[in-house]
């Protein structure tokens, strides 16, 4: 089943989307918003499934699904937690600012709590007040959770996964080195994130989902050129149940919590940090990684961070090349304060 929120008020209007992403049917009579559905998941899923089945069979009133009219599936989320399951990514971005990876990062997940009271719609522009802040994309897979008890086991954590989607976790790289030495984590360097138009139930992924990770490439493009296609199941040090259980170690997680696995990052077959797609590699899911590789090879980076007018696209296709979640498509624009 595929769910989306059309732009309406602060929290959107829930619709069920066809598997080919072409049509949608109103679901507001079952649950007005996705958050309302998550709050009463066991009761509403059978009714939402009925709508999905009727939509596929063309037995229910529907309308074209326009991603440009979609909000984030959860326009306001109660919580957004992002881990760094791909330690190769952590190693590269830390190396860029002269920091080593502590040994504990391989056994204890790294995680931060980001902004969730405002999320960007999948086709919203990225407003940037200053290009010198070093705006970067971060292409990731995320899950939306049901209620998770404090101290949840790995099995309990896995059962709490309700939906899956993708995110562009925008990072302002040149602010990060100023914030982190303070010892209190990210704040100004992490503006709102953008999520795919559609969130899907795990069964929609078929054999590509094993209950813990997705065995498909995550595709990203900058200004129309392929930038990354790393495999999500490769080099994933911590899978989703592990990350969820880690987050719930000392506190419960409420239904509607979004949890990310971090920037997808693969090493080369020879153990190296990864090559650009243009050189036969799998590329990268963020600009910071290629800049680090360029510095290692040539002494300095040559790929700039995002500038005004740059366009970003993130998506994932199934084994037959069909888009699963729809696309995140964003243009970097100069921030203009509201009058």
C-alpha positions as CSV (number, residue, x, y, z in Angstrom):
1,X,0.0,0.0,0.0
2,X,1.2,3.5,-0.9
3,X,0.1,6.5,1.1
4,X,0.5,10.3,0.5
5,X,-0.6,13.6,1.9
6,X,-2.0,16.2,-0.5
7,X,-1.3,19.8,0.5
8,X,-4.2,20.9,2.8
9,X,-3.7,22.9,6.0
10,X,-0.8,22.1,8.2
11,X,-1.0,18.3,8.2
12,X,-2.3,17.5,4.7
13,X,-5.1,15.2,3.5
14,X,-4.5,11.5,3.4
15,X,-4.8,9.7,0.1
16,X,-4.1,6.1,-1.1
17,X,-1.8,6.1,-4.2
18,X,-1.8,3.5,-6.9
19,X,1.2,1.2,-7.3
20,X,2.2,3.0,-10.5
21,X,1.9,6.4,-8.8
22,X,-0.5,7.7,-11.4
23,X,-3.7,7.9,-9.4
24,X,-4.9,8.4,-5.9
25,X,-8.1,7.9,-3.9
26,X,-9.3,10.0,-1.0
27,X,-8.9,8.3,2.4
28,X,-9.9,11.1,4.7
29,X,-13.1,9.3,5.7
30,X,-10.9,6.6,7.2
31,X,-8.3,8.9,8.6
32,X,-8.0,12.6,7.9
33,X,-4.2,12.6,8.1
34,X,-1.4,10.1,8.0
35,X,-0.7,10.9,11.7
36,X,-4.3,10.0,12.5
37,X,-3.9,6.7,10.7
38,X,-0.7,5.9,12.6
39,X,-2.3,6.7,15.9
40,X,-4.9,3.9,15.2
41,X,-3.0,1.8,12.8
42,X,-4.4,-1.7,13.5
43,X,-8.0,-0.4,13.1
44,X,-7.5,1.7,9.9
45,X,-5.1,-0.6,7.9
46,X,-7.9,-3.0,6.8
47,X,-10.0,-0.1,5.5
48,X,-7.0,1.6,3.8
49,X,-6.2,-1.7,2.2
50,X,-9.7,-2.0,0.8
51,X,-9.3,1.4,-0.8
52,X,-5.9,0.4,-2.2
53,X,-7.4,-2.8,-3.7
54,X,-10.4,-0.9,-5.1
55,X,-8.0,1.7,-6.6
56,X,-5.9,-1.0,-8.4
57,X,-9.1,-2.6,-9.7
58,X,-10.5,0.8,-10.8
59,X,-13.5,0.3,-8.6
60,X,-13.3,3.5,-6.7
61,X,-13.5,7.2,-7.5
62,X,-10.0,8.6,-8.0
63,X,-8.0,11.4,-9.5
64,X,-4.6,11.8,-11.0
65,X,-1.8,11.9,-8.5
66,X,0.3,15.0,-9.0
67,X,3.5,14.9,-6.8
68,X,3.8,18.7,-7.1
69,X,0.5,18.9,-5.1
70,X,1.8,16.5,-2.4
71,X,3.1,17.6,0.9
72,X,5.5,15.4,2.8
73,X,3.7,12.3,3.9
74,X,4.0,13.7,7.4
75,X,4.1,17.4,7.0
76,X,4.6,17.8,10.7
77,X,6.2,14.8,12.5
78,X,6.4,14.4,16.3
79,X,10.0,13.3,16.0
80,X,12.8,12.9,13.4
81,X,15.8,10.8,14.4
82,X,18.6,10.2,12.0
83,X,21.4,7.7,12.5
84,X,24.6,7.0,10.6
85,X,24.4,3.4,9.8
86,X,26.9,3.7,7.0
87,X,30.2,4.2,8.8
88,X,32.0,4.7,5.5
89,X,30.1,8.0,5.2
90,X,31.0,9.0,8.8
91,X,34.6,8.3,8.2
92,X,34.8,10.3,5.0
93,X,33.0,13.4,6.3
94,X,35.0,13.4,9.6
95,X,38.2,13.0,7.6
96,X,37.2,16.2,5.7
97,X,37.3,18.2,8.9
98,X,40.4,16.4,10.3
99,X,38.6,14.1,12.8
100,X,39.1,10.4,13.3
101,X,36.3,7.8,13.7
102,X,36.2,6.5,17.3
103,X,36.2,2.7,17.5
104,X,32.9,2.8,19.3
105,X,31.2,4.1,16.1
106,X,31.4,0.5,14.7
107,X,29.5,-0.9,17.7
108,X,27.3,1.9,19.0
109,X,25.1,3.8,16.5
110,X,25.5,7.5,16.0
111,X,22.2,9.4,16.0
112,X,20.9,12.9,16.3
113,X,17.4,14.5,16.6
114,X,16.5,16.9,13.8
115,X,13.8,19.4,13.0
116,X,10.4,17.8,12.4
117,X,7.8,20.5,13.2
118,X,8.3,21.6,9.6
119,X,9.2,19.3,6.7
120,X,9.6,20.2,3.1
121,X,7.3,18.8,0.4
122,X,9.0,16.6,-2.2
123,X,9.1,19.3,-4.9
124,X,9.6,22.3,-2.6
125,X,12.7,24.5,-3.3
126,X,15.6,24.5,-0.9
127,X,15.7,28.1,0.5
128,X,19.3,29.2,1.2
129,X,20.2,32.5,2.6
130,X,23.9,32.3,2.0
131,X,25.8,30.1,-0.5
132,X,28.9,30.2,1.8
133,X,27.0,27.9,4.3
134,X,27.9,24.9,2.0
135,X,24.5,23.4,1.3
136,X,24.7,19.6,0.6
137,X,22.2,16.9,-0.2
138,X,22.0,13.7,1.9
139,X,20.1,10.9,0.2
140,X,18.7,8.4,2.7
141,X,16.1,5.7,3.5
142,X,13.8,6.3,6.4
143,X,11.1,4.4,8.2
144,X,7.9,5.7,10.0
145,X,7.2,3.9,13.2
146,X,4.3,2.9,15.3
147,X,4.6,3.1,19.1
148,X,7.9,1.6,20.4
149,X,8.2,0.9,24.1
150,X,11.3,2.0,26.1
151,X,13.9,-0.8,26.1
152,X,12.4,-2.5,23.0
153,X,14.0,-5.6,21.8
154,X,15.2,-6.0,18.2
155,X,12.1,-8.0,17.4
156,X,9.8,-5.4,18.9
157,X,11.6,-2.7,17.0
158,X,11.2,-4.5,13.7
159,X,7.5,-5.0,14.3
160,X,7.1,-1.2,14.8
161,X,8.0,-0.3,11.2
162,X,4.9,0.9,9.5
163,X,6.0,2.7,6.4
164,X,9.2,3.4,4.4
165,X,10.2,6.5,2.4
166,X,13.2,8.4,1.2
167,X,14.6,11.8,2.4
168,X,16.9,14.6,1.3
169,X,18.4,15.4,4.7
170,X,19.8,18.8,3.7
171,X,23.1,19.8,5.6
172,X,24.9,23.1,5.7
173,X,28.4,21.7,5.8
174,X,30.3,24.8,6.5
175,X,28.3,25.4,9.7
176,X,28.9,21.9,11.0
177,X,32.5,22.4,12.1
178,X,31.4,25.5,14.1
179,X,28.6,23.7,15.9
180,X,30.0,20.3,16.8
181,X,33.0,21.4,18.8
182,X,30.5,23.0,21.2
183,X,29.6,19.4,22.2
184,X,25.8,19.9,21.9
185,X,25.1,18.6,18.4
186,X,23.5,19.9,15.2
187,X,21.1,22.8,15.1
188,X,21.7,25.6,12.6
189,X,23.5,23.2,10.2
190,X,20.4,21.0,9.9
191,X,17.5,22.9,8.2
192,X,14.2,21.1,7.2
193,X,14.4,17.9,5.3
194,X,12.4,16.9,2.2
195,X,10.7,13.5,1.9
196,X,9.4,11.5,-1.1
197,X,5.7,12.1,-2.2
198,X,4.8,8.6,-1.1
199,X,5.4,6.4,1.9
200,X,4.9,2.6,1.3
201,X,4.2,-0.4,3.5
202,X,7.1,-2.8,3.6
203,X,5.3,-5.5,1.6
204,X,5.4,-3.1,-1.4
205,X,9.1,-3.7,-1.7
206,X,8.7,-7.5,-2.0
207,X,12.0,-9.5,-1.8
208,X,14.0,-6.2,-1.8
209,X,13.0,-5.8,1.9
210,X,14.2,-8.4,4.4
211,X,12.6,-6.8,7.4
212,X,15.7,-4.9,8.3
213,X,17.2,-3.2,5.2
214,X,16.5,-2.6,1.4
215,X,18.5,-4.4,-1.2
216,X,18.2,-1.7,-3.9
217,X,20.3,1.2,-5.2
218,X,19.4,4.7,-4.0
219,X,19.6,7.1,-7.0
220,X,20.6,10.8,-6.8
221,X,21.1,13.4,-9.5
222,X,22.5,16.9,-9.5
223,X,21.6,19.1,-12.4
224,X,20.4,16.1,-14.3
225,X,23.6,14.2,-14.1
226,X,23.8,10.9,-12.2
227,X,25.6,11.5,-8.9
228,X,25.0,8.4,-6.8
229,X,23.6,4.8,-7.0
230,X,25.0,3.0,-3.9
231,X,23.3,-0.2,-2.7
232,X,21.3,0.4,0.5
233,X,22.0,-3.1,1.9
234,X,25.8,-2.9,1.4
235,X,28.1,-1.5,4.0
236,X,25.1,-0.9,6.3
237,X,26.8,-1.4,9.7
238,X,23.5,-1.0,11.7
239,X,20.1,-2.1,10.2
240,X,16.8,-0.5,11.0
241,X,15.7,-2.7,14.0
242,X,19.1,-2.1,15.5
243,X,18.7,1.7,15.1
244,X,15.2,1.7,16.4
245,X,16.2,-0.3,19.5
246,X,19.1,2.0,20.1
247,X,16.8,5.1,19.9
248,X,14.3,3.4,22.4
249,X,16.9,2.3,24.9
250,X,16.0,5.0,27.5
251,X,12.7,6.4,26.2
252,X,9.6,5.3,24.3
253,X,9.1,6.4,20.7
254,X,5.6,7.7,19.7
255,X,3.7,6.7,16.6
256,X,4.7,8.9,13.8
257,X,8.4,9.0,14.7
258,X,10.5,9.1,11.5
259,X,13.9,7.4,11.8
260,X,16.6,7.5,9.2
261,X,19.6,5.2,8.5
262,X,21.8,8.1,7.4
263,X,23.5,8.8,4.1
264,X,23.9,5.7,2.0
265,X,27.6,5.1,1.3
266,X,29.5,2.2,-0.3
267,X,33.2,1.4,-0.4
268,X,34.8,0.3,-3.6
269,X,35.4,-3.4,-4.2
270,X,39.0,-2.9,-3.3
271,X,38.1,-1.3,0.0
272,X,38.6,2.3,-1.1
273,X,36.3,5.2,-0.3
274,X,34.3,5.0,-3.5
275,X,34.5,6.4,-7.1
276,X,32.3,8.8,-9.0
277,X,29.8,7.3,-11.4
278,X,31.8,8.8,-14.3
279,X,34.7,6.7,-13.3
280,X,32.8,3.5,-13.1
281,X,31.9,3.7,-9.4
282,X,28.7,3.8,-7.5
283,X,29.0,7.5,-6.8
284,X,27.9,9.2,-3.6
285,X,24.8,10.3,-1.7
286,X,26.2,13.6,-0.6
287,X,28.7,16.1,-1.9
288,X,30.9,16.1,1.2
289,X,32.0,12.5,0.3
290,X,33.2,13.3,-3.2
291,X,35.0,16.4,-1.9
292,X,36.9,14.3,0.6
293,X,37.9,11.8,-2.1
294,X,39.1,14.7,-4.3
295,X,41.1,16.0,-1.4
296,X,42.7,12.6,-0.8
297,X,43.6,12.2,-4.5
298,X,44.4,15.8,-5.5
299,X,45.0,17.7,-2.3
300,X,41.9,19.8,-2.5
301,X,38.2,19.5,-3.4
302,X,36.9,20.6,-6.8
303,X,33.2,19.8,-6.6
304,X,31.3,22.8,-5.2
305,X,28.5,22.6,-2.7
306,X,25.0,23.5,-4.0
307,X,24.6,26.9,-5.5
308,X,21.5,28.9,-6.4
309,X,19.8,27.3,-9.4
310,X,21.2,23.8,-8.8
311,X,18.6,21.1,-9.1
312,X,18.6,17.8,-7.0
313,X,16.6,14.6,-7.7
314,X,16.4,11.5,-5.4
315,X,14.5,8.3,-6.1
316,X,14.5,4.5,-5.9
317,X,13.3,2.1,-8.6
318,X,12.3,-1.5,-8.2
319,X,13.9,-4.4,-10.1
320,X,11.8,-3.5,-13.2
321,X,12.8,0.1,-13.2
322,X,9.6,1.5,-11.8
323,X,9.7,4.3,-9.2
324,X,8.7,3.1,-5.8
325,X,8.3,6.3,-3.7
326,X,8.1,9.0,-6.4
327,X,10.8,11.6,-6.7
328,X,12.3,14.3,-4.5
329,X,12.9,17.2,-7.0
330,X,14.3,20.4,-5.5
331,X,15.9,23.6,-6.8
332,X,18.2,25.7,-4.6
333,X,16.8,29.2,-4.4
334,X,17.8,32.4,-2.6
335,X,15.8,32.7,0.7
336,X,13.4,35.6,0.7
337,X,11.8,36.5,4.0
338,X,8.1,36.7,4.1
339,X,6.7,40.2,4.1
